[in-house]
Amino acid sequence: MPPSKTGPSEKKQGGNPLRDLFEGGGVIPISPLHQIFQEAALQAGWSPPWKQLNLTNAKKEAGKRSGENRDGRRHIRRSLVMVARKRLKPDLRRTPYSNDALEALRVEYKLLLNKGADDPDPIISGIHLALSDTDRKLLKKASDDTLKKDLQAIRRMSGIKREDPDTP
């Protein structure tokens, strides 16, 4: 038997009476009987497909917003790491992945996060003006591995090709 030449939109035009019964509308007009069936189905735990679609869309939008927030915090964290790195002694900047250098970077990073919008340095002041309390709390939770990865990304962006001795 050859495949049907009717597309998906043509199949929907005929309607599915059972689906139309629960969705309300379509070929079968809404009646009190439809409302009774819908109420019974809802009480039995049925979730209408259009509500699932709305929930899915809301979850997608929330995920996008969350991703944008994380990306913004990543950029702010890297800016702070850059400033903290510039404040390190030259011998620690030459060996950025040594334990001493990473510890000093962590200390400088925490000092920068503890400053406020009234700091005389315009970069630090501007960063703190942009931070919410939630952002500040999450930035303080940055692990040593995260700071190390940020440092590696900053060095790559700067064109520094030295490798981390810990990676194969």
C-alpha angles and dihedrals in degrees: 000000000000118000117268116264093211114106126222093266092054091052092054093053092070088055130210108260094208093049090045089051091060099034093047118226128041115095096342114062118229113266136168088266090058090052092050091050092048093049092048091049092048091050089050089057100263114151116208114239093233091058090050089052091052090048091049091051091049090051091049091051092047090050091051092050091048091051091050090051092050090048091051092050089049091056092047092047091051090050090053091047089051092052091044091050092052089054093056122101114266094248090056091048090053091056100036097166099049117113091246093051093047091048091049090048090052091050093049091046091053091047090053092049091051092056121090144222089275093067114129091229105089093210094054091042092051092048092051092048089056095049124095120206089257092051091049091049093049093045090054089057093061109132126226089252091054092051090048091051090048090051090051091050092049091050091049090050089050091053095246107151102189111126128227107255091219095062120079 
